[in-house]
């Protein structure tokens, strides 16, 4: 398959990052990132057969993860979907990879009609899918992103989600809600950037595991498998936000009707 770039009209994502913030996600040759990518691809490949299938990476950025998957699955083809032109331009050429510009919160409008896939990937992306109408609307938007992705799965297809999970003390959502308010505030953006919050002024909405399961259920998805990917050790700052546990979890989802 020849590499092609499909451009699609897209309304600005309410959680869209600035070019400066996007640079944080571009390819960086550091031993830490290399090891984390290696481990992540190793886990993802457990759910991708060595067969002529299509893998779609939503919010795939500069293509690092999808490229590694294609290296290890010589019969597979890839589709990388991202809203940011800077990210698409940073992708390395690959005759088995198609690049598509689309907003994840507008997939039914933006995604070309000929696109289907057997495996969809969302690697620490879901918490960036925001709505301008608050927390409840954002949770619904996150479910809708998953539902829209599921509509293009081939029969028997699956979605592999890697997501940051934050379980709070007292009640599970407390940390994710505090992080959302702090990172969403433009007034507090300079202070939050000094603490290392790359999404300062834009916002992110993480979730405890119990909330994520409800997001999946609302999307019409069932969890077929889940596995711990990384346990965060140094969460001193999050402790101040009533965080009991912070970690990255892999969820393998299938549509309920499958």
Buried (B, 14 or more C-beta within 10 A) or exposed (E): EEBEEBEBEBEEBBBBBEEEBBEEBEBEEEEEEEEBBEEBBEBBBEBBEEEEBBBBBBBBBBBBBBBBBBEBBEEBBBBBBBBBEBBBEBBEEBEBBBBBBBBBBBBEEBBEEEBEBBBBBBBBBBBBBBBEEEBEEBBBBBBBBBBBBBEBBEEEBBBBBBBBBBBBEEEBBBBBBBBBBBBBBEEBBEEBBEEEBBBBBBBBBBBBBEBBBEBBEBBBBBBBEBEEBBEBEEBEEBEEBBBBBBBBBBBBBBBEEB
